[in-house]
Amino acid sequence: MSITVETKDCTALGDAELAEMADICAGGPAGYEVGLLSKQREEWVLITRASDGTKLCGFSFCTLERIGGTPCLLVGLASVKRGAKRDAVLKQLMADQYRRALLAFPDEDVLVGTKFIDAAGFQAFKGLEDVVPRPGHKASGEERAWGRRLAKRFGAEGRIDDRTFVVKGDGATCGALDHETLKPEGISADVAAYFNGLDRDRGDYLIAFGWAMAEELASGKLGK
């Protein structure tokens, strides 16, 4: 069956749907539980859910807002079920959120920011421009400032190293984008190295961002 995706307001997310989301998280290393997911329903604006037939296979909380006047798509807690279609599921989740970004910010470049706990998460950024961090690139002052802005937005003000973009956890579960690729051999050693020093028990994570250019959003190619 083909993957179907829908995005709706978090206020329309029912308890049964939350339980279904927690079920698919149980198979991954993040292990997000229903209590944490319930809190996300209150903290985020939109929820995107991907299904294969009648079975949920991935979801992502997100919001569309401006930070200092800049259009932003912020991706919160997300998880993709460890199945044979998981890479395609991630693409479809992001594609629907890009569609929403186009509707919210027509003719504008949009900053896409999120939290990663594994190098495979960078697959979500395929097609974005000027991704930070990236191998061989020294972040500019403005890019480091964006790291701090996003850390503040994610409730981690003062805990980010704005040179490595690593956020020191506070002992709580980190609601990040949880994805495990089908092709780990495709992940470069330089990207994997970003995560070597993360303390998962403490809740460390990496903040990353990139730019969805207006013409790419309008073409509908992003996420495809």
ZAVEXDO-340219 format. One record per residue (C-alpha): residue in one letter; x negated, y, z negated. Coordinates in steps of 0.02 Angstrom, whole numbers. Each point is the difference from the previous one (the first is absolute). Example, Ala and Ser with C-alpha at 12.3 -4.5 7.8 and 13.67 -1.06 7.14 Angstrom:
<rs>
<r residuo="A" X="-615" Y="-225" Z="-390"/>
<r residuo="S" X="-69" Y="172" Z="33"/>
</rs>
This chain:
<rs>
<r residuo="M" X="0" Y="0" Z="0"/>
<r residuo="S" X="-52" Y="181" Z="25"/>
<r residuo="I" X="-43" Y="111" Z="-146"/>
<r residuo="T" X="133" Y="128" Z="-44"/>
<r residuo="V" X="-39" Y="156" Z="-100"/>
<r residuo="E" X="108" Y="127" Z="-90"/>
<r residuo="T" X="-41" Y="155" Z="-101"/>
<r residuo="K" X="123" Y="72" Z="-125"/>
<r residuo="D" X="7" Y="110" Z="-154"/>
<r residuo="C" X="-68" Y="-81" Z="-157"/>
<r residuo="T" X="162" Y="46" Z="-88"/>
<r residuo="A" X="86" Y="-130" Z="109"/>
<r residuo="L" X="-119" Y="-138" Z="-56"/>
<r residuo="G" X="93" Y="-129" Z="-104"/>
<r residuo="D" X="-61" Y="-113" Z="-140"/>
<r residuo="A" X="18" Y="-156" Z="109"/>
<r residuo="E" X="-112" Y="80" Z="131"/>
<r residuo="L" X="-129" Y="43" Z="-132"/>
<r residuo="A" X="0" Y="-181" Z="-60"/>
<r residuo="E" X="-26" Y="-58" Z="180"/>
<r residuo="M" X="-147" Y="120" Z="17"/>
<r residuo="A" X="-77" Y="-64" Z="-162"/>
<r residuo="D" X="14" Y="-178" Z="67"/>
<r residuo="I" X="-111" Y="36" Z="150"/>
<r residuo="C" X="-125" Y="92" Z="-111"/>
<r residuo="A" X="-22" Y="-155" Z="-107"/>
<r residuo="G" X="-100" Y="-82" Z="140"/>
<r residuo="G" X="-129" Y="138" Z="9"/>
<r residuo="P" X="-144" Y="55" Z="-113"/>
<r residuo="A" X="87" Y="162" Z="-50"/>
<r residuo="G" X="145" Y="-94" Z="-80"/>
<r residuo="Y" X="117" Y="149" Z="-11"/>
<r residuo="E" X="146" Y="-38" Z="-117"/>
<r residuo="V" X="180" Y="57" Z="7"/>
<r residuo="G" X="-23" Y="124" Z="-143"/>
<r residuo="L" X="-136" Y="93" Z="94"/>
<r residuo="L" X="102" Y="-4" Z="161"/>
<r residuo="S" X="148" Y="75" Z="-92"/>
<r residuo="K" X="-108" Y="147" Z="-53"/>
<r residuo="Q" X="-54" Y="25" Z="181"/>
<r residuo="R" X="183" Y="18" Z="47"/>
<r residuo="E" X="6" Y="153" Z="-111"/>
<r residuo="E" X="-167" Y="74" Z="56"/>
<r residuo="W" X="12" Y="-15" Z="189"/>
<r residuo="V" X="125" Y="64" Z="127"/>
<r residuo="L" X="6" Y="-136" Z="134"/>
<r residuo="I" X="-17" Y="-188" Z="7"/>
<r residuo="T" X="-41" Y="-95" Z="160"/>
<r residuo="R" X="39" Y="-185" Z="3"/>
<r residuo="A" X="-49" Y="-126" Z="135"/>
<r residuo="S" X="92" Y="-165" Z="23"/>
<r residuo="D" X="-25" Y="-154" Z="106"/>
<r residuo="G" X="178" Y="-58" Z="25"/>
<r residuo="T" X="79" Y="5" Z="-173"/>
<r residuo="K" X="-165" Y="-13" Z="-95"/>
<r residuo="L" X="-92" Y="153" Z="-65"/>
<r residuo="C" X="-181" Y="0" Z="56"/>
<r residuo="G" X="-64" Y="172" Z="-50"/>
<r residuo="F" X="45" Y="169" Z="-72"/>
<r residuo="S" X="-74" Y="171" Z="-29"/>
<r residuo="F" X="50" Y="149" Z="-106"/>
<r residuo="C" X="-38" Y="169" Z="77"/>
<r residuo="T" X="44" Y="184" Z="0"/>
<r residuo="L" X="-13" Y="141" Z="125"/>
<r residuo="E" X="-50" Y="167" Z="-73"/>
<r residuo="R" X="-113" Y="149" Z="21"/>
<r residuo="I" X="-155" Y="23" Z="-105"/>
<r residuo="G" X="-60" Y="179" Z="10"/>
<r residuo="G" X="103" Y="20" Z="158"/>
<r residuo="T" X="-77" Y="-153" Z="86"/>
<r residuo="P" X="122" Y="-135" Z="58"/>
<r residuo="C" X="-37" Y="-164" Z="-90"/>
<r residuo="L" X="58" Y="-179" Z="7"/>
<r residuo="L" X="-46" Y="-76" Z="-167"/>
<r residuo="V" X="9" Y="-188" Z="-13"/>
<r residuo="G" X="22" Y="-69" Z="-175"/>
<r residuo="L" X="14" Y="-177" Z="-65"/>
<r residuo="A" X="14" Y="-121" Z="146"/>
<r residuo="S" X="-17" Y="-187" Z="21"/>
<r residuo="V" X="-1" Y="-119" Z="147"/>
<r residuo="K" X="42" Y="-184" Z="-24"/>
<r residuo="R" X="-143" Y="-119" Z="35"/>
<r residuo="G" X="75" Y="-78" Z="156"/>
<r residuo="A" X="-52" Y="-32" Z="179"/>
<r residuo="K" X="76" Y="165" Z="57"/>
<r residuo="R" X="-72" Y="111" Z="-136"/>
<r residuo="D" X="-107" Y="109" Z="115"/>
<r residuo="A" X="152" Y="32" Z="111"/>
<r residuo="V" X="106" Y="38" Z="-153"/>
<r residuo="L" X="-122" Y="134" Z="-57"/>
<r residuo="K" X="2" Y="79" Z="173"/>
<r residuo="Q" X="190" Y="5" Z="3"/>
<r residuo="L" X="11" Y="76" Z="-174"/>
<r residuo="M" X="-120" Y="139" Z="49"/>
<r residuo="A" X="84" Y="27" Z="169"/>
<r residuo="D" X="167" Y="34" Z="-83"/>
<r residuo="Q" X="-79" Y="121" Z="-122"/>
<r residuo="Y" X="-87" Y="90" Z="143"/>
<r residuo="R" X="170" Y="15" Z="85"/>
<r residuo="R" X="66" Y="83" Z="-156"/>
<r residuo="A" X="-151" Y="116" Z="-5"/>
<r residuo="L" X="37" Y="55" Z="179"/>
<r residuo="L" X="179" Y="41" Z="-46"/>
<r residuo="A" X="-54" Y="97" Z="-154"/>
<r residuo="F" X="-146" Y="92" Z="80"/>
<r residuo="P" X="26" Y="14" Z="189"/>
<r residuo="D" X="-148" Y="70" Z="97"/>
<r residuo="E" X="-114" Y="-2" Z="-152"/>
<r residuo="D" X="-152" Y="-104" Z="-48"/>
<r residuo="V" X="36" Y="-99" Z="-158"/>
<r residuo="L" X="-122" Y="-53" Z="-135"/>
<r residuo="V" X="28" Y="-182" Z="-51"/>
<r residuo="G" X="-63" Y="-44" Z="-174"/>
<r residuo="T" X="8" Y="-154" Z="-109"/>
<r residuo="K" X="-90" Y="-110" Z="-128"/>
<r residuo="F" X="-96" Y="-157" Z="47"/>
<r residuo="I" X="-61" Y="-143" Z="-108"/>
<r residuo="D" X="-71" Y="-104" Z="143"/>
<r residuo="A" X="-87" Y="38" Z="164"/>
<r residuo="A" X="140" Y="-83" Z="98"/>
<r residuo="G" X="111" Y="148" Z="-44"/>
<r residuo="F" X="-92" Y="104" Z="129"/>
<r residuo="Q" X="96" Y="-95" Z="134"/>
<r residuo="A" X="145" Y="115" Z="-44"/>
<r residuo="F" X="-102" Y="146" Z="66"/>
<r residuo="K" X="-26" Y="-68" Z="175"/>
<r residuo="G" X="23" Y="141" Z="124"/>
<r residuo="L" X="-29" Y="141" Z="-124"/>
<r residuo="E" X="-133" Y="133" Z="28"/>
<r residuo="D" X="-139" Y="55" Z="-118"/>
<r residuo="V" X="30" Y="-136" Z="-129"/>
<r residuo="V" X="-86" Y="33" Z="-167"/>
<r residuo="P" X="-99" Y="-90" Z="-64"/>
<r residuo="R" X="-78" Y="-82" Z="153"/>
<r residuo="P" X="-171" Y="-77" Z="31"/>
<r residuo="G" X="-138" Y="121" Z="50"/>
<r residuo="H" X="101" Y="154" Z="-46"/>
<r residuo="K" X="-42" Y="122" Z="-139"/>
<r residuo="A" X="159" Y="80" Z="-63"/>
<r residuo="S" X="11" Y="188" Z="22"/>
<r residuo="G" X="49" Y="118" Z="-139"/>
<r residuo="E" X="177" Y="10" Z="66"/>
<r residuo="E" X="14" Y="-189" Z="11"/>
<r residuo="R" X="-60" Y="-18" Z="-178"/>
<r residuo="A" X="130" Y="129" Z="-50"/>
<r residuo="W" X="133" Y="-107" Z="83"/>
<r residuo="G" X="-58" Y="-147" Z="-103"/>
<r residuo="R" X="27" Y="102" Z="-157"/>
<r residuo="R" X="170" Y="62" Z="58"/>
<r residuo="L" X="58" Y="-177" Z="35"/>
<r residuo="A" X="-67" Y="-61" Z="-166"/>
<r residuo="K" X="101" Y="135" Z="-87"/>
<r residuo="R" X="154" Y="-47" Z="100"/>
<r residuo="F" X="-23" Y="-183" Z="-48"/>
<r residuo="G" X="-14" Y="46" Z="-184"/>
<r residuo="A" X="-188" Y="-23" Z="-14"/>
<r residuo="E" X="-63" Y="180" Z="-13"/>
<r residuo="G" X="-178" Y="6" Z="-62"/>
<r residuo="R" X="-31" Y="-187" Z="25"/>
<r residuo="I" X="-61" Y="0" Z="181"/>
<r residuo="D" X="-180" Y="0" Z="56"/>
<r residuo="D" X="21" Y="118" Z="148"/>
<r residuo="R" X="-155" Y="-68" Z="86"/>
<r residuo="T" X="51" Y="-183" Z="0"/>
<r residuo="F" X="189" Y="29" Z="-14"/>
<r residuo="V" X="10" Y="-132" Z="-136"/>
<r residuo="V" X="125" Y="33" Z="-139"/>
<r residuo="K" X="-39" Y="-68" Z="-172"/>
<r residuo="G" X="151" Y="-92" Z="-68"/>
<r residuo="D" X="81" Y="33" Z="-167"/>
<r residuo="G" X="42" Y="-181" Z="-41"/>
<r residuo="A" X="170" Y="4" Z="85"/>
<r residuo="T" X="46" Y="-101" Z="154"/>
<r residuo="C" X="-46" Y="95" Z="156"/>
<r residuo="G" X="144" Y="13" Z="124"/>
<r residuo="A" X="-101" Y="-7" Z="160"/>
<r residuo="L" X="18" Y="-67" Z="177"/>
<r residuo="D" X="-24" Y="-188" Z="-23"/>
<r residuo="H" X="-42" Y="-91" Z="162"/>
<r residuo="E" X="-107" Y="-150" Z="45"/>
<r residuo="T" X="-52" Y="-10" Z="182"/>
<r residuo="L" X="10" Y="-155" Z="108"/>
<r residuo="K" X="-172" Y="43" Z="70"/>
<r residuo="P" X="-117" Y="44" Z="-144"/>
<r residuo="E" X="-148" Y="-27" Z="115"/>
<r residuo="G" X="52" Y="160" Z="88"/>
<r residuo="I" X="-33" Y="107" Z="-153"/>
<r residuo="S" X="-168" Y="86" Z="8"/>
<r residuo="A" X="-121" Y="-23" Z="-143"/>
<r residuo="D" X="-10" Y="189" Z="-21"/>
<r residuo="V" X="188" Y="13" Z="-29"/>
<r residuo="A" X="2" Y="-150" Z="-116"/>
<r residuo="A" X="-138" Y="82" Z="-103"/>
<r residuo="Y" X="118" Y="141" Z="-50"/>
<r residuo="F" X="88" Y="-124" Z="-114"/>
<r residuo="N" X="-149" Y="-91" Z="-76"/>
<r residuo="G" X="-3" Y="102" Z="-160"/>
<r residuo="L" X="186" Y="10" Z="-34"/>
<r residuo="D" X="57" Y="-63" Z="-169"/>
<r residuo="R" X="168" Y="-80" Z="42"/>
<r residuo="D" X="40" Y="-35" Z="-183"/>
<r residuo="R" X="-19" Y="184" Z="-39"/>
<r residuo="G" X="107" Y="47" Z="151"/>
<r residuo="D" X="-132" Y="82" Z="110"/>
<r residuo="Y" X="44" Y="40" Z="180"/>
<r residuo="L" X="-60" Y="94" Z="153"/>
<r residuo="I" X="90" Y="152" Z="68"/>
<r residuo="A" X="-5" Y="10" Z="190"/>
<r residuo="F" X="80" Y="113" Z="129"/>
<r residuo="G" X="3" Y="37" Z="185"/>
<r residuo="W" X="93" Y="106" Z="126"/>
<r residuo="A" X="148" Y="-51" Z="106"/>
<r residuo="M" X="-13" Y="120" Z="145"/>
<r residuo="A" X="159" Y="81" Z="66"/>
<r residuo="E" X="-19" Y="-72" Z="175"/>
<r residuo="E" X="-27" Y="-176" Z="-68"/>
<r residuo="L" X="153" Y="12" Z="-110"/>
<r residuo="A" X="104" Y="64" Z="146"/>
<r residuo="S" X="-58" Y="-143" Z="112"/>
<r residuo="G" X="56" Y="-131" Z="-126"/>
<r residuo="K" X="-164" Y="-93" Z="20"/>
<r residuo="L" X="-56" Y="11" Z="-181"/>
<r residuo="G" X="28" Y="-163" Z="-91"/>
<r residuo="K" X="31" Y="-96" Z="162"/>
</rs>
